[in-house]
Amino acid sequence: MANQQNLKISGMLNQHEFIERYVFIKQRVTNGFTRSELAFLLGRSPNDVADYEHFDAHVKMNYQDHEVMAAFFKKRATAAPIFQARVNDIDISSDKRMIRGTVVETDAQRIYDFIHPWKIKGENKPITIVEELGHDMTQDVLIRAFVEEHMAQLKAQGCFERGCTALYLYQQLAGLICKAWQPLFLKILRVSIYARIHTQEIRLHQVNGQTIYKTKP
């Protein structure tokens, strides 16, 4: 039997806040980024992305995060739901309401189901997002060889002596890799970076709120 995890989520959100988080999930899924991969690009903890998607009021995305996502989310997701914003000629779009949902995860899929109090085209409809989690493993060996070759070249050019962000590394490799491997190679790039941290070849530093990978303090 496949492994299955069921998580209940809830949060107080207005229509604008819910749509912002809905679009975040939908764009991430549509463009093939996992939570960990997107967190790596943003220089954030994977927990930040998960908590944001789970309506944690303490986690926000800033303008820098949105700029990164705008640069790398090339595929447009389906339009966000259009909620009825006025009731009896009163604007309710900014009123915070309790939003509940479930996140059901198996080895193959993650399914988000959101229950909200607003009407869409006159009806109250739940909202569902399905994320496919599996991928073809046969290309991983070729992608790993590509990543390691170009990481060695970047090291030889002094990239890690100066210090660089995950976003910079992604941009350097994305310009060279074939489209069929994008964004699959991001997972392997992330593994490669953390393997180097584990062996102390490079270190992780926080500089002005950014995560920098560098060989020296």
C-alpha positions as semicolon CSV with decimal commas, in nm:
position;residue;x (nm);y (nm);z (nm)
1;M;0,000;0,000;0,000
2;A;0,130;0,344;-0,094
3;N;0,231;0,575;0,188
4;Q;-0,029;0,844;0,256
5;Q;-0,011;1,150;0,479
6;N;-0,316;1,358;0,566
7;L;-0,272;1,711;0,699
8;K;-0,546;1,950;0,807
9;I;-0,471;2,319;0,758
10;S;-0,653;2,641;0,846
11;G;-0,598;3,014;0,864
12;M;-0,773;3,350;0,882
13;L;-0,745;3,509;0,536
14;N;-0,930;3,761;0,326
15;Q;-0,998;3,701;-0,043
16;H;-0,681;3,878;-0,158
17;E;-0,458;3,684;0,083
18;F;-0,612;3,351;-0,014
19;I;-0,574;3,421;-0,386
20;E;-0,209;3,522;-0,336
21;R;-0,133;3,188;-0,170
22;Y;-0,344;2,994;-0,418
23;V;-0,154;3,151;-0,710
24;F;0,177;3,075;-0,536
25;I;0,093;2,704;-0,513
26;K;-0,060;2,686;-0,860
27;Q;0,234;2,859;-1,029
28;R;0,489;2,646;-0,843
29;V;0,309;2,326;-0,942
30;T;0,245;2,432;-1,303
31;N;0,613;2,516;-1,352
32;G;0,737;2,189;-1,200
33;F;0,916;2,320;-0,891
34;T;0,900;2,122;-0,568
35;R;0,876;2,306;-0,239
36;S;1,240;2,233;-0,161
37;E;1,359;2,347;-0,503
38;L;1,171;2,675;-0,487
39;A;1,291;2,736;-0,131
40;F;1,648;2,676;-0,251
41;L;1,609;2,938;-0,525
42;L;1,453;3,188;-0,284
43;G;1,723;3,132;-0,024
44;R;1,459;3,019;0,225
45;S;1,394;2,714;0,437
46;P;1,165;2,449;0,280
47;N;0,954;2,493;0,594
48;D;0,886;2,854;0,489
49;V;0,731;2,739;0,162
50;A;0,527;2,465;0,329
51;D;0,407;2,698;0,606
52;Y;0,312;2,966;0,353
53;E;0,109;2,714;0,156
54;H;-0,053;2,599;0,481
55;F;-0,178;2,953;0,565
56;D;0,072;3,032;0,841
57;A;0,015;3,402;0,915
58;H;0,377;3,448;1,026
59;V;0,526;3,358;0,685
60;K;0,513;3,620;0,410
61;M;0,665;3,643;0,063
62;N;0,843;3,974;0,000
63;Y;0,899;4,163;-0,325
64;Q;1,235;3,989;-0,382
65;D;1,065;3,649;-0,362
66;H;0,803;3,760;-0,615
67;E;1,072;3,894;-0,849
68;V;1,251;3,558;-0,845
69;M;0,929;3,371;-0,911
70;A;0,833;3,608;-1,194
71;A;1,168;3,537;-1,358
72;F;1,144;3,158;-1,341
73;F;0,773;3,082;-1,364
74;K;0,756;3,073;-1,744
75;K;0,432;2,875;-1,773
76;R;0,111;3,053;-1,688
77;A;-0,120;2,872;-1,452
78;T;-0,496;2,868;-1,495
79;A;-0,669;3,180;-1,375
80;A;-0,729;3,227;-1,004
81;P;-1,086;3,186;-0,879
82;I;-1,300;3,498;-0,896
83;F;-1,490;3,533;-0,571
84;Q;-1,805;3,736;-0,523
85;A;-1,660;4,046;-0,359
86;R;-1,982;4,228;-0,264
87;V;-2,286;4,118;-0,065
88;N;-2,583;4,358;-0,038
89;D;-2,359;4,623;-0,193
90;I;-2,100;4,581;0,084
91;D;-1,740;4,495;-0,006
92;I;-1,645;4,175;0,180
93;S;-1,320;4,106;-0,005
94;S;-1,101;4,242;0,276
95;D;-1,286;4,065;0,558
96;K;-1,082;3,786;0,709
97;R;-1,258;3,450;0,719
98;M;-1,157;3,107;0,840
99;I;-1,024;2,896;0,552
100;R;-0,986;2,525;0,610
101;G;-0,835;2,256;0,398
102;T;-0,660;1,924;0,372
103;V;-0,332;1,828;0,209
104;V;-0,322;1,459;0,118
105;E;0,019;1,332;0,007
106;T;0,115;0,996;-0,141
107;D;0,434;0,888;-0,319
108;A;0,280;1,001;-0,648
109;Q;0,066;1,305;-0,567
110;R;-0,004;1,589;-0,329
111;I;-0,368;1,704;-0,332
112;Y;-0,477;2,035;-0,182
113;D;-0,849;2,077;-0,102
114;F;-0,960;2,419;0,025
115;I;-1,294;2,497;0,187
116;H;-1,384;2,868;0,181
117;P;-1,696;3,078;0,260
118;W;-1,712;3,277;-0,066
119;K;-1,921;3,224;-0,376
120;I;-1,784;3,165;-0,726
121;K;-2,041;3,236;-0,998
122;G;-2,315;3,221;-0,741
123;E;-2,206;2,890;-0,591
124;N;-1,987;2,790;-0,300
125;K;-1,736;2,550;-0,449
126;P;-1,430;2,387;-0,290
127;I;-1,099;2,445;-0,465
128;T;-0,857;2,164;-0,550
129;I;-0,495;2,165;-0,670
130;V;-0,321;1,840;-0,768
131;E;0,059;1,819;-0,770
132;E;0,228;1,523;-0,938
133;L;0,533;1,422;-0,733
134;G;0,697;1,147;-0,938
135;H;0,934;1,195;-1,230
136;D;1,140;0,990;-1,475
137;M;1,456;0,878;-1,295
138;T;1,635;0,761;-1,610
139;Q;1,767;1,108;-1,692
140;D;1,909;1,173;-1,345
141;V;2,249;1,022;-1,421
142;L;2,297;1,244;-1,726
143;I;2,174;1,554;-1,544
144;R;2,399;1,481;-1,246
145;A;2,702;1,454;-1,474
146;F;2,610;1,787;-1,637
147;V;2,567;1,960;-1,301
148;E;2,893;1,828;-1,155
149;E;3,090;1,925;-1,466
150;H;2,967;2,283;-1,458
151;M;2,994;2,315;-1,080
152;A;3,363;2,224;-1,117
153;Q;3,400;2,492;-1,385
154;L;3,235;2,754;-1,165
155;K;3,465;2,661;-0,878
156;A;3,769;2,694;-1,105
157;Q;3,648;3,040;-1,208
158;G;3,644;3,150;-0,843
159;C;3,266;3,158;-0,803
160;F;3,271;3,009;-0,453
161;E;3,562;3,222;-0,337
162;R;3,357;3,533;-0,414
163;G;3,037;3,375;-0,288
164;C;2,722;3,311;-0,488
165;T;2,351;3,253;-0,436
166;A;2,146;2,952;-0,543
167;L;1,970;3,182;-0,787
168;Y;2,302;3,274;-0,952
169;L;2,401;2,908;-0,983
170;Y;2,064;2,821;-1,132
171;Q;2,092;3,101;-1,387
172;Q;2,441;2,994;-1,492
173;L;2,335;2,635;-1,557
174;A;1,988;2,710;-1,693
175;G;2,142;2,901;-1,982
176;L;2,334;2,590;-2,088
177;I;2,106;2,299;-2,012
178;C;1,851;2,165;-2,259
179;K;1,489;2,267;-2,201
180;A;1,384;1,906;-2,146
181;W;1,593;1,899;-1,827
182;Q;1,448;2,219;-1,683
183;P;1,361;2,249;-1,400
184;L;1,451;1,884;-1,320
185;F;1,817;1,972;-1,275
186;L;1,738;2,207;-0,985
187;K;1,688;1,912;-0,748
188;I;2,030;1,771;-0,843
189;L;2,192;2,116;-0,818
190;R;2,052;2,149;-0,466
191;V;2,183;1,803;-0,369
192;S;2,524;1,891;-0,515
193;I;2,544;2,212;-0,309
194;Y;2,447;2,042;0,016
195;A;2,693;1,759;-0,047
196;R;2,968;2,020;-0,069
197;I;2,846;2,181;0,252
198;H;2,852;1,841;0,421
199;T;3,218;1,789;0,320
200;Q;3,296;2,152;0,419
201;E;3,412;2,232;0,067
202;I;3,181;2,533;0,086
203;R;2,993;2,701;0,368
204;L;2,654;2,864;0,400
205;H;2,646;3,231;0,501
206;Q;2,367;3,482;0,556
207;V;2,450;3,823;0,405
208;N;2,191;4,100;0,407
209;G;1,914;3,845;0,434
210;Q;2,045;3,636;0,145
211;T;2,188;3,283;0,160
212;I;2,539;3,281;0,012
213;Y;2,751;2,973;-0,066
214;K;3,120;3,043;-0,015
215;T;3,449;2,861;0,046
216;K;3,581;3,117;0,297
217;P;3,422;3,329;0,574
